[in-house]
Each structure stands twice: as structure tokens, then as C-alpha cells.
Amino acid sequence: MIVVNKDNIVSGNTVLQPEYVPYLEEKEKEDLKRKAKEKKLRQKRLKGKIKTIRNISLAFTVGVLLVGRYCVIYNMQQQLNSINKNINQVNRDNENLKVDLVKYNNIQYIEDSAINKLHMIAPDKGTAVQADLDKEVIKSSDKKSENQVPKGVWNKITKMLF
């Protein structure tokens, strides 16, 4: 017996037609096993790639959400700082106005500015005219005149009927 190839065994004399007995069933089984192993290996690699892509996309999404939230917080902090700055400015202006009010509330200052700037003179007691400002000079009426009635569809209809 001569072994030429492990897969092909030649039995008998080579002059005659050798009897070839292929081991197809075993070879097919080995091929099927090899293909099954390759298929499992490909599926395993594919699952690994899918897990990696999923993890990367999840990390990216979480990162984008965190950065977006920090942007919102930063903008809110900027607005808060701006509003606080405006409040401080208004408080300073208020204090300045209070100081001016105290300054202008002094009767001596008012008399000096009236005499010097406006060229007014002090009144004599004999020529002074007193006015009672507590009374109302102009009386307001609570009645509405006919011209002031709002014009609407209903009012026009009632005018036409009555």
C-alpha cells in the first residue's frame, strides 16, 4: 500500500486501475464542522463589533447630554450674573437719588436756587395771595355722555329700534 496523499489512499497495483475509496462522509463532516466553527467565529466577531459600536454610541450620547446640560447651566449662570449686576446698578442709582432727594428737600437750598437761578423775589406779607389747594377746582362727572357710548352692533340695533 502506497500513501500518496492522506486524503487519497491508493490500494493495489498502480498498473491496474486502482480502487479509489474516497472518504467523503468524513471529509464532509470535517468541512461542516470547520464551516460551523467559522460561522460561530464570524457571529462572535459580529456580536463583539455590535457591542463595541453600541458602547461607543452610548458613551457619545451621554457625553452630548452632559455637555448640553453644562451649557444650559452656564447660560443660566451668565443670566444670573447679569441680573445681579443690574440689581446692584439700580441699587446704586437708588442711593444716589435718595442723596439728591435729601439735598433738594432742604428749604434753604430751594430758596437759594429760586432767588439765584430763577431770579425770584421773596413775597411781602401784604401782597401775598393765599390759595386753598385742598378744594377741587375741576369737578369730574361720573356720567358718560351719549357720544362716549361704545359703538357696537348691539348698540346700533338698539338705537334703530328705540
Wavefront OBJ file of the C-alpha trace (Angstrom):
o trace
v 0.000 0.000 0.000
v 1.335 3.367 -1.056
v 0.187 6.524 0.635
v 0.285 9.380 -1.810
v -1.941 11.738 -0.052
v -3.639 11.487 3.273
v -6.950 12.207 1.697
v -6.464 9.868 -1.247
v -5.305 6.356 -0.474
v -4.461 4.159 -3.400
v -4.872 0.433 -2.841
v -3.427 -2.226 -5.143
v -1.207 -2.136 -8.155
v -0.789 1.088 -9.975
v -0.833 -0.565 -13.359
v -4.374 -1.589 -12.940
v -6.999 0.846 -12.309
v -6.704 1.463 -8.623
v -9.692 1.127 -6.482
v -10.372 4.562 -5.100
v -12.384 4.765 -1.955
v -12.993 8.347 -1.083
v -13.766 9.273 2.471
v -16.346 11.822 1.526
v -18.530 11.449 4.547
v -15.695 12.184 6.945
v -14.428 14.973 4.763
v -17.889 16.469 4.531
v -18.295 16.210 8.285
v -14.948 17.928 8.791
v -15.923 20.624 6.280
v -19.256 21.127 8.019
v -17.526 21.355 11.405
v -14.957 23.805 10.032
v -17.697 25.902 8.416
v -19.747 25.838 11.617
v -16.697 26.965 13.613
v -16.026 29.742 11.104
v -19.686 30.779 11.234
v -19.626 30.861 15.048
v -16.386 32.807 14.952
v -17.884 35.319 12.496
v -21.024 35.639 14.627
v -18.896 36.133 17.718
v -16.854 38.833 15.992
v -20.041 40.471 14.703
v -21.570 40.460 18.206
v -18.336 41.951 19.551
v -18.415 44.687 16.912
v -22.086 45.412 17.650
v -21.352 45.647 21.384
v -18.424 47.978 20.712
v -20.498 50.229 18.439
v -23.343 50.225 20.985
v -20.980 51.189 23.813
v -19.366 53.938 21.721
v -22.762 55.371 20.727
v -23.983 55.190 24.334
v -20.850 56.988 25.575
v -21.253 59.621 22.830
v -24.915 60.186 23.726
v -24.150 60.523 27.427
v -21.289 62.917 26.617
v -23.502 65.090 24.417
v -26.201 65.189 27.090
v -23.696 66.174 29.786
v -22.132 68.893 27.659
v -25.576 70.201 26.702
v -26.663 70.322 30.335
v -23.484 72.143 31.320
v -24.141 74.656 28.516
v -27.620 75.302 29.872
v -26.233 75.722 33.404
v -23.532 78.070 32.125
v -26.084 80.221 30.280
v -28.301 80.372 33.354
v -25.304 81.423 35.466
v -24.453 84.164 32.958
v -28.034 85.448 33.098
v -27.977 85.356 36.896
v -24.725 87.333 36.972
v -26.167 89.870 34.533
v -29.339 90.284 36.584
v -27.326 90.652 39.799
v -25.186 93.298 38.124
v -28.333 95.155 37.020
v -29.775 94.932 40.538
v -26.571 96.355 42.001
v -26.618 99.203 39.458
v -30.257 100.012 40.256
v -29.482 99.972 43.991
v -26.581 102.402 43.446
v -28.837 104.673 41.388
v -31.462 104.466 44.127
v -28.939 105.521 46.747
v -27.826 108.443 44.571
v -31.453 109.515 44.138
v -32.015 109.339 47.893
v -28.977 111.571 48.438
v -30.307 114.042 45.848
v -33.744 113.918 47.467
v -32.284 114.782 50.849
v -30.336 117.617 49.194
v -33.412 119.027 47.441
v -35.640 118.531 50.482
v -33.802 121.321 52.315
v -35.902 124.539 52.288
v -32.811 126.754 52.382
v -31.480 125.145 49.175
v -34.837 125.670 47.461
v -34.914 129.361 48.427
v -31.309 129.909 47.256
v -31.931 128.271 43.896
v -35.199 130.204 43.436
v -33.541 133.556 44.152
v -30.220 132.988 42.341
v -31.151 130.811 39.365
v -34.732 131.790 38.702
v -34.443 135.433 39.828
v -37.478 135.228 42.094
v -38.088 137.624 44.941
v -39.459 136.967 48.403
v -43.173 137.972 48.705
v -44.356 140.672 51.066
v -46.995 139.690 53.553
v -49.303 142.416 52.331
v -49.171 141.488 48.623
v -49.171 137.733 49.078
v -52.251 135.855 47.858
v -53.182 132.665 49.643
v -54.841 129.824 47.776
v -56.641 126.883 49.270
v -55.363 123.859 47.352
v -57.434 121.364 49.267
v -60.622 122.139 47.305
v -61.229 120.609 43.934
v -61.371 123.265 41.253
v -62.454 120.967 38.451
v -65.342 118.687 39.215
v -65.406 115.339 37.492
v -68.696 113.896 36.344
v -69.398 110.224 36.604
v -71.979 110.273 33.848
v -70.918 109.352 30.359
v -72.172 111.441 27.547
v -74.078 109.855 24.744
v -71.171 110.383 22.361
v -68.868 108.283 24.508
v -71.018 105.144 24.406
v -69.008 102.412 22.657
v -70.265 101.707 19.207
v -71.058 98.120 18.599
v -73.502 96.071 16.635
v -75.863 95.697 19.595
v -75.867 99.448 20.331
v -76.631 100.292 16.714
v -79.548 97.867 16.664
v -80.980 99.294 19.903
v -80.693 102.856 18.553
v -82.533 101.888 15.396
v -85.343 100.133 17.291
v -85.883 102.660 20.070
l 1 2 3 4 5 6 7 8 9 10 11 12 13 14 15 16 17 18 19 20 21 22 23 24 25 26 27 28 29 30 31 32 33 34 35 36 37 38 39 40 41 42 43 44 45 46 47 48 49 50 51 52 53 54 55 56 57 58 59 60 61 62 63 64 65 66 67 68 69 70 71 72 73 74 75 76 77 78 79 80 81 82 83 84 85 86 87 88 89 90 91 92 93 94 95 96 97 98 99 100 101 102 103 104 105 106 107 108 109 110 111 112 113 114 115 116 117 118 119 120 121 122 123 124 125 126 127 128 129 130 131 132 133 134 135 136 137 138 139 140 141 142 143 144 145 146 147 148 149 150 151 152 153 154 155 156 157 158 159 160 161 162
